[in-house]
Amino acid sequence: MSVFELVRLALSRLRTSRLRAALTMLGVVIGVASVVALVGIGQGTTSSITQRLAGLGTNLLTVSPTQNGTTGTGTLTLDDADAVAQLPTVGAVAPELSTQAVVASGRTNTTTTIVGTTAPYPDVRAYTVWQGSFLTSAADDHDLRVAVLGATTATNLGLDQRSIGQDVTIAGLPFRVIGILQPKGGAGFQDPDDQVLVPVGVVQKYFSGGNDVRTIGISVRDSDGIDVAKAQVDALLRQRHDLAASDTDDFSIFDQAQLLATASSITGTLTLLLGGIASISLIVGGIGIMNIMLVSVRERTREIGIRKAIGARGRDVLAQFLVEALTLSVLGGLVGIGLGLLVSASLSRLGGLPIAVNPLTLAVAMLFSLAVGVVFGVWPARQAARLDPISALRYE
């Protein structure tokens, strides 16, 4: 009997018990839909993080203070940033110090991140000014109360290009708006467009009350010289911090490759975990298929006996029941893929979650569905193929 004929018989058989077939496929449908949706979330998160890291800056190194068991808590200062800027491999340096504060324009206000930095910040962090201008060296030197708004912050405050030169208040203090940045794209926690940039001395003077900075962003002149630049920065800061050869660093230096590798590892593990959890539903669906096929074999014992009595071989009966199990899993897989794509689109549109559905994911989900049909359909099919025709004809 041809495969086409076997499929036709399987579909005919499933039509005679539509409700039972639908309920049997439900486990596979839910399993495949879960795999598609959850793996899509994992892949979308990975893609989103990668894009954000790529948008942090060009040839970026980030220096942060760390705990040193010998010297205590490490600190970074503006003098450290000025010294690093003199290195030949360094193109631009921007120290950063941030805090959270309420920013108000008229009756509209929003709580956002206030970043204290210096004039080279756009070169280090790859920002572009949309309207107005960025912080100048004069603003840095004299701690002027001027502000450059991120695109999201400007929108939240209802400000546009006509607002350049107007005042906003940050934690009750007036600041003159001198520029608005081009949006980078992003949402939710740590939106790169939801921030206000002011001179670093202003943050130290009015908000933090110290002379330290949180990080120092460094743009290396040549991407091939990142390792050399890291070594030079490390040696310079160790010398400035009076660290002995046996002392551990009281700072850490990260580059984009390290951050990307760490983020990819974490999100990759998350994707595998989500896919594994979703696969459990597929296994449960396979158990349901096996259960129904065993019941079907019992119900059709006399039919099997008649087929064998008129010349059907054991492998013909095996193929018939195996194709029925595969038909259930394939139909369930197709419906599950459609449902998974619908759920993914809904989560992306309504929940704002980053979703990336890879065609390979759909293919793997479909192959897994087929594997479930084979694995859980073989035993019932073998049971049917092994039936003795005489005993089967006598079965009541």
C-alpha positions as CSV (number, residue, x, y, z in Angstrom):
1,M,0.0,0.0,0.0
2,S,1.4,3.4,-1.0
3,V,2.2,6.2,1.5
4,F,-0.5,8.4,-0.1
5,E,-3.1,5.7,0.4
6,L,-2.0,5.2,4.1
7,V,-2.3,8.9,4.7
8,R,-5.8,9.0,3.1
9,L,-6.9,6.1,5.3
10,A,-5.5,7.8,8.4
11,L,-7.3,11.1,7.6
12,S,-10.5,9.1,7.0
13,R,-10.2,7.3,10.3
14,L,-9.5,10.6,12.2
15,R,-12.6,12.2,10.6
16,T,-14.8,9.5,12.1
17,S,-13.8,10.5,15.6
18,R,-13.0,14.2,15.2
19,L,-13.4,15.2,18.9
20,R,-11.1,12.5,20.1
21,A,-8.5,13.3,17.4
22,A,-8.7,17.0,18.3
23,L,-8.2,16.3,22.0
24,T,-5.3,13.9,21.3
25,M,-3.6,16.6,19.1
26,L,-4.1,19.3,21.8
27,G,-1.0,18.2,23.8
28,V,1.2,18.4,20.6
29,V,-0.4,21.8,19.7
30,I,0.3,23.3,23.1
31,G,3.9,21.8,23.1
32,V,4.8,23.1,19.7
33,A,3.2,26.5,20.3
34,S,5.1,26.8,23.6
35,V,8.4,25.9,21.9
36,V,7.9,28.5,19.2
37,A,6.8,31.3,21.6
38,L,9.3,30.7,24.4
39,V,12.3,30.1,22.1
40,G,11.3,33.2,20.2
41,I,11.4,35.2,23.4
42,G,14.8,33.8,24.2
43,Q,16.2,34.6,20.8
44,G,14.6,38.0,20.7
45,T,16.1,38.9,24.1
46,T,19.5,37.7,22.8
47,S,19.2,39.9,19.6
48,S,18.0,42.9,21.6
49,I,20.9,42.7,24.1
50,T,23.4,42.3,21.2
51,Q,22.0,45.3,19.4
52,R,22.2,47.4,22.6
53,L,25.8,46.4,23.3
54,A,26.7,47.2,19.7
55,G,25.2,50.6,20.2
56,L,27.1,51.4,23.3
57,G,30.0,52.9,21.5
58,T,32.8,52.4,19.0
59,N,35.8,50.3,20.2
60,L,34.5,50.8,23.7
61,L,36.3,50.0,26.9
62,T,34.5,50.6,30.2
63,V,36.5,51.0,33.5
64,S,34.6,50.4,36.8
65,P,35.8,50.4,40.4
66,T,35.9,47.1,42.2
67,Q,36.6,45.8,45.7
68,N,40.3,45.3,46.5
69,G,41.1,43.0,49.4
70,T,44.4,44.9,50.1
71,T,43.4,48.6,49.6
72,G,39.7,48.4,50.2
73,T,37.0,49.8,47.9
74,G,38.4,51.1,44.6
75,T,37.6,54.5,43.3
76,L,37.9,56.3,40.0
77,T,38.3,60.1,39.7
78,L,38.2,62.8,37.1
79,D,42.0,63.0,37.3
80,D,42.1,59.2,36.4
81,A,40.0,60.0,33.3
82,D,42.3,62.9,32.3
83,A,45.4,60.7,32.6
84,V,43.8,58.0,30.5
85,A,42.9,60.5,27.8
86,Q,46.7,61.2,27.3
87,L,47.4,57.6,26.3
88,P,48.4,57.4,22.6
89,T,46.0,54.5,21.9
90,V,42.9,56.3,23.3
91,G,40.7,58.4,21.1
92,A,38.2,59.9,23.6
93,V,37.4,59.5,27.3
94,A,34.1,60.3,29.1
95,P,33.8,59.8,32.9
96,E,30.3,59.1,34.1
97,L,28.4,59.5,37.3
98,S,24.7,58.8,37.5
99,T,21.7,59.2,39.8
100,Q,18.0,59.1,39.6
101,A,15.9,62.3,39.9
102,V,12.6,63.9,39.0
103,V,12.8,66.1,35.9
104,A,10.0,68.6,35.4
105,S,8.9,70.9,32.6
106,G,6.0,73.0,33.6
107,R,3.4,70.6,35.0
108,T,4.8,67.6,33.3
109,N,7.5,65.5,35.2
110,T,9.2,62.2,34.9
111,T,11.7,60.2,36.9
112,T,14.8,59.4,34.9
113,T,18.6,58.8,35.0
114,I,20.8,61.9,35.4
115,V,24.2,61.2,33.9
116,G,27.1,63.5,34.7
117,T,29.7,63.4,32.0
118,T,31.9,65.5,29.8
119,A,32.0,66.9,26.2
120,P,33.5,63.7,24.5
121,Y,30.6,61.5,25.7
122,P,28.9,61.4,22.2
123,D,32.1,60.1,20.6
124,V,32.6,57.5,23.3
125,R,29.0,56.2,23.5
126,A,28.0,56.8,19.8
127,Y,25.3,59.3,20.3
128,T,24.2,62.0,17.8
129,V,22.7,65.3,18.7
130,W,19.3,65.8,17.0
131,Q,18.6,69.4,18.0
132,G,20.8,72.0,19.6
133,S,24.3,71.1,20.9
134,F,26.0,68.9,23.4
135,L,27.9,69.8,26.5
136,T,31.0,71.9,25.9
137,S,34.4,72.1,27.7
138,A,33.3,75.5,29.1
139,A,30.2,73.8,30.7
140,D,32.4,71.1,32.1
141,D,35.0,73.6,33.5
142,H,32.5,75.9,35.1
143,D,29.9,73.4,36.2
144,L,27.1,75.2,34.3
145,R,23.6,74.0,34.9
146,V,22.8,72.9,31.3
147,A,21.2,69.7,30.2
148,V,21.0,67.5,27.1
149,L,17.9,65.3,27.0
150,G,17.6,61.8,25.7
151,A,14.9,61.3,23.1
152,T,12.6,59.3,25.4
153,T,12.9,61.9,28.2
154,A,12.2,64.7,25.8
155,T,9.0,63.0,24.6
156,N,7.9,62.2,28.2
157,L,8.2,65.9,29.0
158,G,6.5,67.0,25.8
159,L,9.6,68.8,24.6
160,D,10.8,69.2,20.9
161,Q,13.1,71.3,18.9
162,R,11.3,74.5,19.9
163,S,12.2,73.7,23.6
164,I,16.0,74.4,23.1
165,G,16.9,77.3,25.4
166,Q,14.0,76.6,27.8
167,D,14.5,75.6,31.4
168,V,13.6,72.3,33.1
169,T,14.1,71.5,36.8
170,I,16.1,68.5,38.0
171,A,15.4,67.6,41.7
172,G,14.0,71.2,42.0
173,L,17.1,72.9,40.4
174,P,16.7,74.8,37.2
175,F,18.7,73.6,34.1
176,R,18.8,75.2,30.6
177,V,18.1,72.7,27.8
178,I,20.8,73.0,25.2
179,G,20.2,69.9,23.1
180,I,18.1,66.7,22.4
181,L,19.8,63.5,21.3
182,Q,18.8,61.3,18.4
183,P,17.1,58.1,19.6
184,K,19.1,54.9,19.7
185,G,16.1,52.6,20.2
186,G,15.2,50.6,23.3
187,A,12.6,50.3,25.9
188,G,12.0,49.2,29.5
189,F,14.8,48.9,32.0
190,Q,17.9,51.1,31.2
191,D,16.4,52.6,28.1
192,P,19.4,54.3,26.4
193,D,17.2,57.2,25.3
194,D,15.7,57.8,28.8
195,Q,18.3,60.0,30.4
196,V,19.5,63.6,31.0
197,L,23.1,64.5,30.5
198,V,24.7,67.3,32.5
199,P,28.3,68.3,33.4
200,V,29.8,65.7,35.7
201,G,30.9,68.4,38.2
202,V,27.3,69.4,38.6
203,V,26.3,65.9,39.7
204,Q,29.2,65.7,42.1
205,K,28.3,69.1,43.5
206,Y,24.5,68.9,43.8
207,F,23.6,65.2,43.9
208,S,26.4,62.8,44.9
209,G,28.5,65.0,47.2
210,G,31.8,63.4,46.3
211,N,34.7,63.5,43.8
212,D,34.4,59.9,42.5
213,V,32.9,58.8,39.2
214,R,31.0,55.6,38.5
215,T,32.7,54.5,35.3
216,I,35.1,55.8,32.7
217,G,34.2,55.2,29.1
218,I,37.1,54.9,26.7
219,S,36.9,54.9,22.9
220,V,40.1,53.3,21.4
221,R,41.5,54.8,18.2
222,D,41.9,51.5,16.4
223,S,39.8,48.3,16.9
224,D,43.0,46.3,16.4
225,G,44.6,48.1,19.3
226,I,42.0,47.3,22.0
227,D,44.2,44.7,23.8
228,V,47.1,47.2,23.8
229,A,44.9,50.0,25.1
230,K,43.6,47.7,27.9
231,A,47.1,46.9,28.9
232,Q,48.1,50.6,28.9
233,V,45.0,51.7,30.9
234,D,45.6,48.9,33.4
235,A,49.3,49.8,33.9
236,L,48.4,53.5,34.2
237,L,45.7,53.1,36.8
238,R,47.7,50.7,38.9
239,Q,50.5,53.2,39.0
240,R,48.1,56.1,39.8
241,H,46.4,54.0,42.6
242,D,49.8,53.0,44.1
243,L,49.1,49.3,43.8
244,A,52.0,47.0,44.5
245,A,52.8,44.1,42.2
246,S,51.2,41.6,44.6
247,D,48.0,43.8,44.9
248,T,44.9,42.9,42.9
249,D,43.3,45.7,40.8
250,D,40.8,47.9,42.5
251,F,39.2,48.5,39.1
252,S,38.0,46.3,36.2
253,I,38.2,46.9,32.4
254,F,35.5,45.5,30.1
255,D,35.4,45.5,26.4
256,Q,32.4,44.9,24.1
257,A,33.5,41.4,23.2
258,Q,33.5,40.3,26.8
259,L,30.1,41.9,27.5
260,L,28.7,40.3,24.4
261,A,30.1,36.9,25.2
262,T,28.7,37.0,28.7
263,A,25.3,38.2,27.5
264,S,25.2,35.6,24.8
265,S,26.1,32.8,27.2
266,I,23.3,33.9,29.7
267,T,20.6,34.3,27.1
268,G,21.6,31.1,25.3
269,T,21.2,29.2,28.5
270,L,17.8,30.9,29.0
271,T,16.7,30.0,25.5
272,L,17.6,26.3,26.1
273,L,15.9,26.3,29.5
274,L,12.7,27.8,28.0
275,G,12.8,25.3,25.1
276,G,13.3,22.4,27.5
277,I,10.4,23.5,29.6
278,A,8.2,23.8,26.5
279,S,9.3,20.4,25.2
280,I,7.8,18.7,28.3
281,S,4.4,19.6,26.9
282,L,5.3,17.8,23.6
283,I,6.3,14.7,25.5
284,V,3.0,14.8,27.4
285,G,1.2,15.2,24.0
286,G,3.1,12.1,22.7
287,I,1.9,10.1,25.7
288,G,-1.6,11.1,24.8
289,I,-1.1,9.9,21.2
290,M,0.2,6.6,22.5
291,N,-2.7,6.2,24.8
292,I,-5.3,6.8,22.1
293,M,-3.5,4.6,19.6
294,L,-3.5,1.7,22.1
295,V,-7.2,2.3,22.7
296,S,-7.7,2.4,18.9
297,V,-5.9,-1.0,18.5
298,R,-8.1,-2.5,21.1
299,E,-11.3,-1.1,19.4
300,R,-10.2,-2.3,15.9
301,T,-9.0,-5.7,16.8
302,R,-11.6,-7.4,14.6
303,E,-10.8,-5.0,11.7
304,I,-7.1,-6.0,12.1
305,G,-8.0,-9.7,12.1
306,I,-10.1,-9.3,8.9
307,R,-7.2,-7.4,7.1
308,K,-4.7,-10.1,8.0
309,A,-7.2,-12.9,7.0
310,I,-7.5,-11.4,3.5
311,G,-3.7,-11.1,3.1
312,A,-2.4,-8.0,4.9
313,R,1.1,-8.5,6.3
314,G,2.2,-7.4,9.7
315,R,4.2,-4.6,8.3
316,D,1.1,-3.3,6.5
317,V,-0.8,-3.1,9.7
318,L,2.3,-1.5,11.4
319,A,2.6,1.1,8.7
320,Q,-1.2,1.9,8.9
321,F,-1.1,2.6,12.7
322,L,2.2,4.4,12.6
323,V,1.0,6.7,9.8
324,E,-2.1,7.5,11.9
325,A,0.1,8.5,14.8
326,L,2.3,10.6,12.5
327,T,-0.7,12.2,11.0
328,L,-1.9,13.3,14.5
329,S,1.5,14.7,15.4
330,V,2.0,16.5,12.0
331,L,-1.4,18.1,12.2
332,G,-0.8,19.1,15.8
333,G,2.6,20.5,14.9
334,L,1.2,22.6,12.0
335,V,-1.6,24.0,14.2
336,G,1.0,24.5,17.1
337,I,3.3,26.5,14.8
338,G,0.4,28.7,13.7
339,L,-0.7,29.2,17.3
340,G,2.9,29.9,18.4
341,L,3.4,32.6,15.8
342,L,0.1,34.2,16.9
343,V,1.1,34.1,20.5
344,S,4.5,35.6,19.7
345,A,3.0,38.4,17.7
346,S,0.6,39.2,20.5
347,L,3.4,39.2,23.1
348,S,5.5,41.5,20.9
349,R,2.6,43.9,20.2
350,L,0.8,44.0,23.5
351,G,3.6,43.1,26.0
352,G,6.5,44.9,24.3
353,L,8.6,41.7,24.5
354,P,11.5,41.3,22.0
355,I,10.5,38.3,19.8
356,A,12.7,36.7,17.1
357,V,11.2,33.7,15.4
358,N,13.9,31.8,13.4
359,P,12.7,29.5,10.6
360,L,15.1,27.0,12.0
361,T,13.1,27.0,15.3
362,L,10.0,26.2,13.3
363,A,11.7,23.4,11.5
364,V,13.1,21.9,14.8
365,A,9.7,22.2,16.4
366,M,8.1,20.3,13.5
367,L,10.8,17.6,13.5
368,F,10.4,17.2,17.2
369,S,6.7,16.8,16.7
370,L,7.3,14.1,14.1
371,A,9.8,12.4,16.4
372,V,7.1,12.4,19.1
373,G,4.7,10.7,16.6
374,V,7.2,8.0,15.7
375,V,8.4,7.3,19.3
376,F,5.0,7.1,20.8
377,G,3.3,5.5,17.8
378,V,5.7,2.6,17.3
379,W,4.6,0.5,20.3
380,P,0.8,0.7,19.5
381,A,1.6,-0.1,15.9
382,R,3.7,-3.1,16.9
383,Q,0.9,-4.3,19.1
384,A,-1.5,-4.2,16.2
385,A,1.0,-5.9,13.8
386,R,1.6,-8.8,16.3
387,L,-2.1,-9.7,16.7
388,D,-2.9,-13.2,15.7
389,P,-5.6,-13.1,13.0
390,I,-7.6,-16.0,14.4
391,S,-7.6,-14.5,17.9
392,A,-8.5,-11.1,16.5
393,L,-11.5,-12.5,14.6
394,R,-12.8,-14.1,17.7
395,Y,-12.3,-10.9,19.8
396,E,-15.6,-9.4,21.1
